[in-house]
Every structure is written in C-alpha cells, then in structure tokens.
Amino acid sequence: MKKTTIHDIAAELGVTFSTVARALNDHPAISAATKAAVLETARRLNYQQNKLASSLRSGRSNVIGIIVPSLDTSFFSSVVHGMERVLNENGYSVLLYQTGESQVQEQKGVNTFLQSRVDGVLASVSAEKDQTEFYASLRKRQVPLLFFDRAIQELAIPSVTINDFQGGFAATEHLIQQGYQNIVHIMSDLHLTIFKERLRGYVEALKQHGLPVREELIFKGRVSLELGQQTVQQLLETQTPFDAIFAAEDYTAMGALQTLQERGVPVPEKVGIIGFANEAFGAFVTPSLSTVDQQTVKMGEETARLFLQLSGQKNFYQETPERIVLDPILVPRKSSTRGVNQ
C-alpha cells in the first residue's frame, strides 16, 4: 500500500503543500478551521508524520533523554515512572539509557541523546569520578540538563534530590530510640555525595545522643546483598560488640538480615536493622525491613515539572540553578521495632 504523503492531503483538500505542513505543525498563521480539516483528512488517509523531518524543521523532537545507573532496582524504576507520566501528559516521549555505573557508558548515552536531537536530558550520574566535563558541555551547548537523585554539585545545574543527611540521621535516631547503642553503619565506597551525606547523618545522630562514633563499626564496600552478608560474618567472627545495623541501601540491609537469621541471631530482639530506599521487597520479607522512603514517584514528577517549568523560560540556565530537596520518610517495620507489632 502506498504511503500517504503531505502532497496527498494537499491534493485532497485543494490547498498547498506548505499550508498542510504548517497546519500539521500547529503554525499560528493557519486558521483553526483549516487545521481541523487537515487533521481530519490526515486521519482518514492514515497519514503517519515523519517525526525526524518534523523535528529538523521545528528544531524540537519532543523527546527527553533519561540517564540512570540501572533499572534493576525499584528505586530508579519508580522515579522514571513518575517522570514519564508527567512528560507524556505534556506531549513528550522518553529515551532511556542505563550506564551500569560506567562513565564510558554514561558519555555514550549523552552522545546518543545529542544525535537523537532530544529536547533535554534528565540524569542521575554514575558513581565513577570526573564525569563533569561532558555534562558541562551540554550546558555550554544550551541543551537543557537536569539532575535527579545523584547530582554534581560543582556544576550550576538544576536538580531534584532527597535530603540524604536527614535520612541518615532519622534512621540512626530511630535505632537509638529503640534502645540500640552499638550501631553499625554499612555504606558504599563509591564516589557519591548521597552516601557521604547518609554517613554524616549517622555520625551526627550518634553525637547528639551522646554515643561515640566508632570507626570499627563503619564498613565500606559495593552496596549489595554480599556486602551485608560479609559485614555480619566479620562482626560475628571478630566478636565485635554491636546491636544494630543501619545500611545505606536496602539490598545490603537484606544481606545482613539473612546472615543474622542463618546464625540464629534474633532480629529485632538482639540486633535491629534498617535500610534505605524502600525497595519493594522490604515489606514482604520476615521480619519486614525498616527503611527510609525517598519519595521516588514524587522525585520523578518534580524532576519532570521542573524541566517543563524551566523549558518555558527564555534562559534554562539561570545564574542560580533551582535545586529542589525532598524530605525522606522514615518507614519503621519489624526488623528494628522492639515490642511493637508493625
């Protein structure tokens, strides 16, 4: 079957090619009646607009590129869900690129988006260092860029993040209020501000409650089930006194919980555990996993709304970039709550 073209629509209506092209692109010089007639004829003739050609003419693709470390966790999946809903409602489609925490892949993603002529990039940066150059180049080229969750603070780029310090403080204080005093913190060894801020919150909570900060209770590694398991094994083998664990990420907390159960250590009676991120599995394990919720869907929605707001201005990059910081929400469950049924 022959593909319908703009010429076919023009011939059907007895108007010029340029009139149809302008009507399809909602040009203000074309009357509402003519636009309606063109759209109806295009629908009846099953016309499929060439999006690439249209974007070359208008300078807009109505496509937004989204960069994430991984979609394996419900955290980033939920954030993207929030973004996509708001962007779709406003006429945008999205392209997704996963970096796998690789700077090389991250740069490939940025280049892919530029080649695809996206109208903007929403990015959560990878854990590798020195990725500022190619993001700074987007700003120089006036390609709208907005960070979410993980931001490069040194760059004057708008962002939507969570208050990780507050989250770390709340998780640690919750354990203290449940009567735990020898609290282990398991964090990432990657170069990311979010984990440094959670550590800072942990330290400040201990200090405010008159508890010592013990370096032997702070463990670093690649956050994972295995890191949680290895940390508990080491604590038990070295007979290091501890009665609670605050893991900077839920999978690490889950690994710690599994090993404690395998070793017959009752949770939360003897050891309390809390994670971070409110991954979907946490509510369904036994005992249910306490955590800190990062308002993932709201983060995605706020990121998309901020992008739309700034895109409507003449200068996306203002002198002082807007930085939205969301409040974390403590979610206490059975793994850290002594004597209370959750």
Secondary structure, 3 states (H helix, E strand, C coil): CCCCCHHHHHHHHCCCHHHHHHHHCCCCCCCHHHHHHHHHHHHHCCCCCCHHHHHHHHCCCCEEEEEECCCCCHHHHHHHHHHHHHHHHCCCEEEEEECCCCHHHHHHHHHHHHHCCCCEEEECCCCCCCCHHHHHHHHHCCCCEEEECCCCCCCCCCEEEECHHHHHHHHHHHHHHCCCCCEEEEEECCCCHHHHHHHHHHHHHHHHCCCCCCHHHEEEECCCHHHHHHHHHHHHHCCCCCCEEEECCHHHHHHHHHHHHHCCCCCCCCCEEECCCCCHHHHCCCCCCEEEECCHHHHHHHHHHHHHHHHCCCCCCCCCCCEEEECCEEECCCCCCCCCCC
